[in-house]
Amino acid sequence: MMRKMTGFVRAAPVLAGIALLVVTAGPAVAAGAAVERAKANCVVGERNDGYLGAVDGKRINVALKREMDEINLKRKAAYANLAAKRGVSVDETAVLAAERLIARAPSGQCVQNANGKWTRIR
């Protein structure tokens, strides 16, 4: 019980920062129309590590891959900035952001579960 509480106490400032990151950096890391269409069609989805991933790699063209890579680079920079301010790792920050992004994914989109399996939000 104490271990869980300690983890929560440590994660609380990071969670608050991620909430702020989602609100303030959202436009800077927002997906373009191509990525949004791909997410709606389960070609691209939110990975469990805080980045965009290919659900169906056969349907991803060069332009879409480039846009995904740009978004992921911007996310990594935002996570690194927040992690430095909070004194935690970039990976820890990214995973907490993934939890938020996956929880906010609309019905019909695909997200990666904790085991790495893609699943469609119902």
Backbone as a ProteinNet text record, in pm:
[ID]
protein_1_A
[PRIMARY]
MMRKMTGFVRAAPVLAGIALLVVTAGPAVAAGAAVERAKANCVVGERNDGYLGAVDGKRINVALKREMDEINLKRKAAYANLAAKRGVSVDETAVLAAERLIARAPSGQCVQNANGKWTRIR
[TERTIARY]
82.7	0	87.3	189.7	277.1	348.8	388.9	457.3	365.3	238.2	143.1	126.5	116	96.5	218.8	337.6	459.7	464.4	425.6	420.9	323.4	208.9	109.3	161.3	222.8	275.2	380.6	464.4	567.2	504.3	400	337.3	246.3	194.9	98	148.5	269.5	315.7	333.5	373.6	390.3	254.6	154.8	19.9	-33.6	-9.8	-54.2	16.2	143.2	218.1	170.1	134.5	84.3	-49.7	-133.7	-261.8	-236.1	-140.5	-104.7	-44.1	39.2	100.9	-5.3	-103.5	-209.5	-285.8	-307.8	-381.9	-296.3	-173.5	-92.1	-12.8	38.2	119.6	36.4	-88.5	-175.7	-169.4	-189.2	-183.4	-46.5	59.1	193.7	218.4	151.1	170.5	46.5	-43.2	-168.1	-141.5	-222.8	-210.4	-279	-221.9	-283	-398.5	-462.3	-580.4	-549.6	-433.4	-398.7	-386.7	-321.5	-307.3	-442.8	-522.6	-655.6	-741.3	-737.3	-811.8	-758.2	-626.4	-564.8	-601.4	-608.8	-650.1	-795.6	-881.3	-1023.7	-1045.2	-953.3	-964.1	-877.4	-822	-736.3	-614.3	-562.3	-436.5	-322.5	-348.3	-255.3	-327.1	-252.8	-314	-216.8	-271.6	-190.3	-125.3	8.8	80.9	79.8	111.4	113.4	237.9	322.6	442.8	436.4	317.3	299.6	323.7	346.7	374.6	273.6	267.1	181.7	248.9	168.5	222.9	138.3	196.3	127	47.1	-84.3	-170.4	-167.4	-173.9	-171.2	-63.8	58.2	172.5	161.9	86	70.6	-5.8	-81.6	-164	-102	22.1	88.5	181.7	156	242	353.2	441.6	558.7	517.8	419.8	377	317.2	235.9	175.3	282.9	376.9	487.4	568.3	593.5	668.8	593	461.6	382.4	380.7	368.1	373.4	507.5	615.6	749.6	765.5	713.7	721.3	644	525	444.3	516.6	571.1	641.7	765	836	950.7	905.4	796.3	743.1	696.2	632.7	589.6	710.7	813.7	933.3	994.7	1000.1	1054.8	968	836.5	745.9	759.7	770.2	787.8	920.9	1026.1	1158.3	1156.5	1090.9	1079.6	1006.7	894.4	817.2	894.7	958.7	1035.1	1146.7	1215.8	1323.8	1269.9	1154.9	1094.6	1049.6	1006.2	951.4	1052.9	1170.8	1273.9	1244.7	1181.1	1151.1	1203.4	1194.3	1245.2	1147.6	1202.1	1120.2	1024.7	1074	989	871.3	896.9	789.9	685	729.9	639.1	559.6	625.9	559.2	452.3	482.1	384.6	262.8	285.3	172	89.9	156.9	85.1	5.5	63.1	-6.8	-137.3	-133.8	-256	-363.9	-324.7	-420.6	-470.8	-379	-416.1	-507.9	-477.3	-559.3	-696.5	-700.7	-829.6	-917.9	-857	-932.7	-961.8	-910.8	-931.5	-1080.3	-1133.1	-1275.5	-1307.8	-1433	-1483	-1444.8	-1402.4	-1365.6	-1216.2	-1140.5	-995	-930	-810.1	-734	-625.6	-607.1	-503.6	-431.1	-311.5	-231.4	-254.7	-288.5	-309.1	-174.4	-178.8	-56.3	30.7	-30.8	43.6	96	71.6	119.6	26.2	-92.1	-189.4	-279.9	-302.9	-391.6	-536.1	-615.3	-756.5	-837.8	-956.2	-1043.7	-1130.2	-1137.2	-1221.4	-1367	-1447.2	-1591.6	-1673
-118.6	0	125.3	125.4	241.9	262.6	153.1	163.7	228.9	187.7	247.9	395.9	430.8	569.9	652.7	597.5	668.5	691.2	590.8	605.7	713.3	717.9	819.6	958.7	971.5	1102	1149.3	1058.6	1095.5	1129	1056.3	1076.4	1198	1241.1	1351.2	1477.8	1526.2	1646.2	1623	1502.2	1471.2	1470.7	1409.6	1407.8	1548.9	1632.7	1772.4	1840.3	1812.9	1870.3	1818.6	1691.1	1634.3	1695.1	1715.7	1781.9	1919.7	1990.6	2122.6	2110	2009.6	1986.4	1961.3	1879	1847.6	1973.8	2062	2185.7	2287.7	2310.1	2418	2376.4	2254.8	2211.6	2138.3	2114.1	2042.9	2096.5	2227	2280.1	2261	2268.6	2252.4	2109.1	2012.7	1872.3	1814.4	1899.9	1855.1	1785.5	1685.2	1610	1683.7	1670.4	1728	1642	1686.4	1617.7	1473.8	1450.9	1315.9	1219.2	1262.3	1175.8	1155.4	1260	1246	1146.1	1152	1054.7	913.8	901.7	771	715.2	802.3	757.9	712.5	787.1	753.1	619	582.7	457.1	345.6	365.3	266.1	227	321.4	300.7	344.3	448.3	504.4	507.7	487	493	543.4	565	606.8	483.5	484.6	374.4	391.5	284.5	287.9	355.9	409.1	479.7	630	679.9	823.9	876.3	787.4	828.3	765.4	820.2	762.7	639.6	540.6	420.2	372.8	286	228.5	106.7	115.2	0.6	-91.5	-32.1	-105.2	-43	-89.7	-33	-38.3	-133.2	-145.9	-28.2	42.5	152.8	289.8	291.9	418.7	457.5	574.5	623.4	711.2	755.2	832.5	962.6	1033.3	1161.6	1141.7	1037.7	1010	971.3	889.3	848.9	970.9	1062.4	1184.2	1267	1282.7	1360.7	1295.5	1162.7	1091.5	1114.7	1104.9	1125.1	1266.4	1366	1505	1522.6	1464.9	1474.7	1405.9	1287.8	1215.1	1290.6	1357.9	1439.7	1556.4	1620.6	1731.1	1680.6	1564	1506.1	1477.3	1416.7	1383.4	1508.6	1617	1742.9	1796.3	1788.8	1836	1749.3	1617.2	1527.3	1554.9	1577.3	1604.4	1733.6	1834.5	1962.6	1944.9	1876.8	1854.1	1766.1	1661.5	1571.2	1645.9	1734.1	1812.1	1902.5	1963	2050.7	1973	1849.7	1768.4	1674.7	1664.2	1577.7	1429.3	1393	1252.6	1219	1091.9	1051.3	1088.2	1100.9	1128.5	1012.1	889	771.4	767.7	799.8	801.8	906	1020.9	1127.6	1084.7	1022.2	978.1	873.1	779.8	675.4	735.9	830.6	896.8	976.2	1038.2	1109.6	1010.8	894.4	791.1	752.5	738.4	703.7	808.4	934.6	1044.1	1041.5	1027.9	1028.7	911.3	794.5	675.7	691	745.1	765.4	863.5	957.6	1059.5	1020.8	906.4	864.7	838.6	893.6	874.9	734	700.6	572.5	553.5	432.9	401.3	403.9	476.3	480.9	359.2	327.5	217.2	271.7	202.7	238.1	110.1	127	12.8	-11.5	-135.8	-165.1	-189.1	-217.6	-234.4	-348.7	-447.7	-561.6	-537.7	-417.3	-384.8	-425.3	-474.1	-516.6	-399.3	-382.7	-276.7	-317.7	-223.9	-249.6	-127.7	-153.1	-43.7	0.9	132.6	188.4	171.5	115.9	96.1	204.4
0	0	0	83.1	90.2	-43	-108.6	-237.3	-340.3	-343.8	-437.1	-407.2	-282.1	-243.1	-281	-260.2	-296.4	-446.5	-524.5	-669.8	-711.2	-644.9	-676.6	-642.5	-525.9	-484.5	-583.5	-630.2	-727.8	-862.9	-900.6	-1031.6	-1035.1	-921.4	-919	-988.3	-958.4	-1028.2	-1178.4	-1215	-1356.6	-1425	-1360	-1417.1	-1434.6	-1336.8	-1348	-1464.6	-1479.8	-1591.1	-1725.1	-1730.5	-1855.8	-1891.7	-1792.6	-1819.5	-1879.2	-1823.2	-1875.2	-2015	-2034.7	-2165.2	-2271.6	-2239.2	-2334.9	-2373	-2276.5	-2303.7	-2377.4	-2331.3	-2388.3	-2511.3	-2513.3	-2627.2	-2730.8	-2700.6	-2793.2	-2934.3	-2954	-3089.9	-3155.9	-3078.1	-3134.5	-3180	-3118.8	-3151.4	-3218.1	-3259.7	-3319.8	-3452.7	-3478.4	-3602.7	-3716.1	-3834	-3952.9	-4000.5	-4106.5	-4159.6	-4200.9	-4260.7	-4306.4	-4189.1	-4081.7	-3964.2	-3897.3	-3889	-3828	-3905.9	-4039.7	-4121.6	-4097.5	-4092.1	-4070	-3932.4	-3832.5	-3699.1	-3700.9	-3770.2	-3778.4	-3848.7	-3938.3	-4013.1	-3955.6	-3837.9	-3770.8	-3854.1	-3928.6	-3999.6	-3908.4	-3829.3	-3731.6	-3597.6	-3489.4	-3357.4	-3252.2	-3134	-3018.9	-2957.7	-2951.4	-2888.7	-2737.4	-2667.2	-2520.8	-2464.1	-2552.9	-2507.6	-2533.8	-2574.7	-2592.5	-2732.6	-2826	-2963.3	-3058.9	-3181.4	-3284.5	-3342.5	-3381.1	-3441.6	-3557.3	-3638.7	-3753.8	-3709.8	-3724.2	-3696.1	-3818.2	-3935.8	-4062.6	-4151.8	-4135.7	-4206.8	-4357.7	-4410.8	-4556	-4615.2	-4532.6	-4581.6	-4552.7	-4506.4	-4474.4	-4588.8	-4646.6	-4754.8	-4696.8	-4782.7	-4740.2	-4671.4	-4726.6	-4668.4	-4529.6	-4513.6	-4383	-4282.2	-4323.2	-4234.6	-4191.3	-4285	-4253.7	-4149.9	-4169.4	-4074.6	-3936.5	-3933	-3804.5	-3735.5	-3811.2	-3754.4	-3698.2	-3770.2	-3723.1	-3592.7	-3586.4	-3464.4	-3349.3	-3374.6	-3269.1	-3220	-3309.9	-3267.9	-3180.1	-3216.9	-3135.9	-3000.1	-2999	-2871.3	-2783.4	-2842.1	-2763.3	-2702.4	-2779.4	-2727.7	-2614.4	-2630	-2524.9	-2399.7	-2417.8	-2303.1	-2233.1	-2310.2	-2252.4	-2172	-2224.6	-2155.5	-2022.3	-2025.5	-1903.1	-1805	-1855.8	-1769.3	-1697.2	-1767.9	-1707	-1596.8	-1620.6	-1519.4	-1396.7	-1417.4	-1307.8	-1244.1	-1304.1	-1247.4	-1263.1	-1373.6	-1401.7	-1541.3	-1577.9	-1709.2	-1821.2	-1940.1	-2058.6	-2082.3	-2066.1	-2088.2	-1991.5	-1865	-1765.4	-1803.8	-1845.8	-1887.7	-2010.2	-2106.2	-2229.3	-2200.7	-2111.2	-2077.7	-2008.2	-1918.9	-1853.9	-1955.4	-2050.9	-2157.3	-2241.8	-2268.8	-2346.3	-2279.1	-2147.6	-2074.3	-2098.1	-2096.2	-2121.2	-2265.2	-2359.5	-2501.2	-2535.2	-2481.5	-2506.9	-2442.9	-2321.9	-2253.9	-2330.5	-2401.9	-2475.3	-2620.3	-2664.7	-2803.8	-2828.2	-2936.7	-2964.8	-3015.1	-3006.2	-3054.3	-3201	-3234.3	-3371.6	-3397.5	-3315.2	-3333.4	-3268.4	-3314	-3256.6	-3164	-3053.2	-2955.7	-2915.6	-2865.5	-2823	-2674.5	-2638.2	-2496.6	-2428.1	-2299.2	-2220.3	-2271.8	-2337.8	-2391.3	-2532.6	-2586.6	-2719.9	-2832.6	-2798.2	-2899.9	-2937.3	-3068.3	-3115.2	-3093.3	-3043.2	-3018.2	-3059.5	-3114.1	-3157.6	-3039.9	-3019.7	-2913.6	-2955.6	-2869.1	-2897	-2834.1
[MASK]
++++++++++++++++++++++++++++++++++++++++++++++++++++++++++++++++++++++++++++++++++++++++++++++++++++++++++++++++++++++++++

